[in-house]
Each structure stands twice: as C-alpha cells, then as structure tokens.
Amino acid sequence: MGFEVVHHGKDSPEEVRRKRIANHMSYCTHYRPKGLSIATACQVGCDALKGPCIDGHTLPDVLDQCPKWERRSLAEAEARADELERAFDRMEKVAPVINEWRSKPPIGKDGTVDCPICGGQLFLSQSARNGHVSAKCTTEGCVSFIE
C-alpha cells in the first residue's frame, strides 16, 4: 500500500481549475472549516450543519435560511483553487518520500525525514493497525495531513 495523489480523470488542468473555481463559488463566503470540524465552520456563527453554507446557491431564497449567506466571489474562489493546487503539488512531491519510509519495517512506527519541499523536518507516524501515515512538517504551511 502506498500514498498516491489522485487526479481527476482526463480533464485538462484548465478544466480541473475551472471546475474547482465553480465548486468554490457554490459556498458561502463565511464558510471556512478548520480541520475536520464542520459544525464550527461558519465564521459569523451560523450552524453550518443545519444551514445553507455549502449548497445555498441551489435554494430558491437562501436568505430565508441564513440572512448572512453570501456567495464567494470569483477572486475568493480563484484563491481557494490556487491554494488547493499548491497543496496537491506539495503532496505529489512528498508522496515518494512517505512511500519509501512506509516500506521499511516495522509497520507502526514514528520518525522524521528531511522534507523534500522545504528542507525542514517532516515528522511521520504510521498506525500499526492499518498502516496509515500522518505527517507534519516543522515549516508552517508546508505539509500536514492524516491518511
């Protein structure tokens, strides 16, 4: 088992970017989840689990459900698409290093390697139960994920 970045079919990079921008524009500008918490994702205090934060654009009158709903702008959507592209680029660079580290016994270990992106230290941890790896670079904003 290895870590792999999944690409979106046969779409050109331009088409993938166009679809990402369109997707990001379907969200409310106040919706900004941090980590895995969707319930606290609304920056103006609405309940993102019950509100129209994600698909409000499809409702006949979204403001009835949330008077603060505001569609993300093109500039916001482009910035989020760019951020996502940079994240995918980082993951493609770090995947071979993680796969090499993962392949060395034992299964279920902790360690550090040089980060192939920034040269910092990449802290790695592998679950003994399922072999999944989590990683966090010492450089802020570089690589951080949990499989």
C-alpha positions in Angstrom: 0.0 0.0 0.0 1.3 3.4 -0.9 0.4 7.0 -0.8 -0.9 8.4 -4.1 -2.3 11.7 -5.3 -5.5 11.1 -7.3 -6.1 13.1 -10.4 -9.5 13.9 -11.9 -9.9 11.8 -14.9 -9.0 13.0 -18.3 -9.8 16.7 -17.7 -7.1 19.2 -18.7 -5.5 21.2 -15.9 -7.5 24.2 -17.1 -10.8 22.3 -16.9 -9.9 21.0 -13.5 -9.2 24.5 -12.3 -12.5 25.8 -13.9 -14.5 23.1 -12.1 -12.7 23.8 -8.8 -13.5 27.5 -9.1 -17.1 26.8 -9.9 -17.3 24.5 -6.9 -15.8 27.0 -4.5 -18.2 29.7 -5.7 -21.1 27.5 -4.5 -20.1 28.0 -0.9 -20.9 30.9 1.4 -18.0 33.3 1.9 -18.3 32.8 5.7 -17.8 29.0 5.4 -14.2 28.2 6.4 -13.8 24.8 8.1 -10.7 24.2 10.1 -9.6 20.6 10.2 -12.5 18.1 10.4 -14.9 20.3 12.2 -17.8 21.3 10.0 -20.1 22.4 12.9 -18.0 25.4 13.7 -17.1 26.3 10.1 -19.3 29.4 9.8 -17.3 32.5 10.7 -20.4 34.5 11.6 -21.8 31.9 14.0 -24.4 30.1 11.9 -24.8 26.3 12.3 -23.0 25.0 9.2 -24.5 21.5 9.7 -28.1 22.9 9.5 -27.5 26.0 7.4 -27.0 26.6 3.7 -23.3 27.2 3.9 -22.4 24.6 1.3 -25.3 24.5 -1.2 -27.1 27.7 -0.5 -26.8 28.7 -4.1 -29.3 26.0 -5.0 -32.1 27.3 -2.7 -34.9 29.5 -4.0 -34.4 32.0 -1.3 -31.2 31.2 0.7 -31.6 34.4 2.8 -34.7 32.9 4.5 -32.5 30.2 6.0 -29.5 32.4 6.7 -29.7 36.2 6.3 -25.9 36.3 6.4 -25.4 34.0 3.4 -23.2 35.5 0.7 -21.8 33.7 -2.3 -18.0 33.5 -2.6 -16.6 35.9 -5.1 -14.7 34.9 -8.2 -11.5 36.2 -6.6 -12.1 34.2 -3.4 -12.8 31.0 -5.4 -9.7 31.5 -7.5 -7.6 32.0 -4.4 -9.0 28.8 -2.9 -8.4 26.9 -6.2 -4.8 28.1 -6.2 -4.4 27.0 -2.6 -5.7 23.6 -3.4 -3.4 23.3 -6.4 -0.4 24.2 -4.3 -1.5 21.5 -1.7 -1.7 18.9 -4.5 1.7 19.9 -5.8 3.2 19.5 -2.3 1.6 16.1 -1.8 3.0 14.9 -5.2 6.5 15.9 -4.1 6.2 14.3 -0.6 4.4 11.1 -1.6 7.6 9.2 -2.8 9.4 10.0 0.4 6.5 8.8 2.5 6.1 5.6 0.5 9.8 4.8 0.9 9.7 5.5 4.7 6.4 3.4 4.9 8.0 0.4 3.2 10.7 0.0 5.9 9.8 -2.3 8.8 8.2 -2.3 11.2 4.6 -1.3 10.5 3.6 1.1 13.2 6.4 3.5 13.8 7.3 7.1 14.3 10.2 9.0 12.7 11.5 12.1 10.9 12.9 12.6 7.4 14.1 15.7 5.5 11.1 17.4 3.9 11.5 17.3 0.1 9.6 20.5 -0.2 11.3 23.0 2.2 14.2 21.1 3.7 12.6 21.2 7.2 11.9 18.1 9.3 8.9 16.0 8.3 7.5 14.1 11.3 5.9 10.9 10.3 3.8 8.4 12.3 2.4 5.1 11.0 -0.5 3.2 12.5 0.3 -0.3 13.5 -3.4 -1.2 13.0 -3.9 -0.1 9.4 -0.6 1.2 8.1 -1.9 4.7 7.5 0.6 7.5 7.8 0.2 11.0 9.2 2.8 13.7 8.5 3.6 17.2 9.7 6.5 19.4 8.6 8.1 21.8 11.0 7.8 24.6 8.5 4.4 26.4 8.9 2.1 25.9 6.0 4.2 23.2 4.3 2.8 19.7 4.6 0.4 18.4 7.2 -2.1 15.5 6.7 -3.6 12.4 8.1 -4.4 9.4 5.8 
